[in-house]
């Protein structure tokens, strides 16, 4: 019975680690995308072009800049 429980714990830990790494990668991609959007806007690019380049909806791009207080 202890072996079964230990195996269950090991599998649960591994699954938790996989989920954590996936979440970390997703967060990193989001941060990178936001940095790119800020840089493009600082270069004078329109919201429409930023949306197209970053593969985001126009409403998401506008919402991002509204929350960032960047015009």
Kinemage of the C-alpha trace (Angstrom):
@kinemage 1
@onewidth
@group {chain A} dominant
@subgroup {mainchain}
@vectorlist {calphas} color= white
{ca unk a 1} P 0.000 0.000 0.000
{ca unk a 2} L 2.864 2.400 0.785
{ca unk a 3} L 4.361 1.790 -2.648
{ca unk a 4} L 1.090 2.707 -4.305
{ca unk a 5} L 0.820 5.904 -2.264
{ca unk a 6} L 4.440 6.836 -2.983
{ca unk a 7} L 3.893 6.281 -6.709
{ca unk a 8} L 0.754 8.442 -6.558
{ca unk a 9} L 2.698 11.217 -4.786
{ca unk a 10} L 5.496 11.040 -7.335
{ca unk a 11} L 3.080 11.238 -10.258
{ca unk a 12} L 1.194 14.114 -8.647
{ca unk a 13} L 4.433 16.060 -8.108
{ca unk a 14} L 5.491 15.504 -11.704
{ca unk a 15} L 2.114 16.641 -13.003
{ca unk a 16} L 2.284 19.731 -10.808
{ca unk a 17} L 5.719 20.553 -12.148
{ca unk a 18} L 4.528 20.153 -15.749
{ca unk a 19} L 1.588 22.447 -15.096
{ca unk a 20} L 3.833 24.994 -13.408
{ca unk a 21} L 6.280 25.018 -16.312
{ca unk a 22} L 3.450 25.395 -18.824
{ca unk a 23} L 1.992 28.304 -16.862
{ca unk a 24} L 5.429 29.914 -16.622
{ca unk a 25} L 5.980 29.615 -20.364
{ca unk a 26} L 2.554 31.101 -21.086
{ca unk a 27} L 3.226 33.991 -18.713
{ca unk a 28} L 6.602 34.604 -20.340
{ca unk a 29} L 5.037 34.673 -23.805
{ca unk a 30} L 2.404 37.149 -22.607
{ca unk a 31} L 5.064 39.408 -21.089
{ca unk a 32} L 7.105 39.295 -24.284
{ca unk a 33} L 4.041 40.106 -26.392
{ca unk a 34} L 3.261 43.068 -24.119
{ca unk a 35} L 6.831 44.350 -24.407
{ca unk a 36} L 6.615 44.099 -28.188
{ca unk a 37} L 3.310 45.980 -28.207
{ca unk a 38} L 4.788 48.763 -26.061
{ca unk a 39} L 7.840 49.023 -28.322
{ca unk a 40} L 5.732 49.153 -31.467
{ca unk a 41} L 3.513 51.858 -29.994
{ca unk a 42} L 6.545 53.894 -28.927
{ca unk a 43} L 7.673 53.722 -32.562
{ca unk a 44} L 4.365 55.336 -33.528
{ca unk a 45} L 2.582 52.270 -34.858
{ca unk a 46} L -1.218 52.273 -34.896
{ca unk a 47} L -3.298 49.982 -32.713
{ca unk a 48} L -4.538 48.213 -35.845
{ca unk a 49} L -1.021 47.339 -37.023
{ca unk a 50} L 0.018 46.275 -33.530
{ca unk a 51} L -3.000 43.966 -33.353
{ca unk a 52} L -2.168 42.436 -36.717
{ca unk a 53} L 1.549 41.970 -35.943
{ca unk a 54} L 1.001 40.479 -32.477
{ca unk a 55} L -1.984 38.395 -33.586
{ca unk a 56} L -4.226 40.017 -30.979
{ca unk a 57} L -7.681 41.459 -31.385
{ca unk a 58} L -7.928 45.210 -31.742
{ca unk a 59} L -10.030 45.383 -28.592
{ca unk a 60} L -7.338 43.504 -26.606
{ca unk a 61} L -4.640 45.866 -27.843
{ca unk a 62} L -6.691 48.944 -26.988
{ca unk a 63} L -7.581 47.498 -23.599
{ca unk a 64} L -3.930 46.748 -22.878
{ca unk a 65} L -2.867 50.297 -23.619
{ca unk a 66} L -5.777 51.725 -21.672
{ca unk a 67} L -4.689 49.803 -18.573
{ca unk a 68} L -1.052 50.774 -19.162
{ca unk a 69} L -1.896 54.472 -19.429
{ca unk a 70} L 0.013 54.590 -22.710
{ca unk a 71} L -1.523 56.537 -25.564
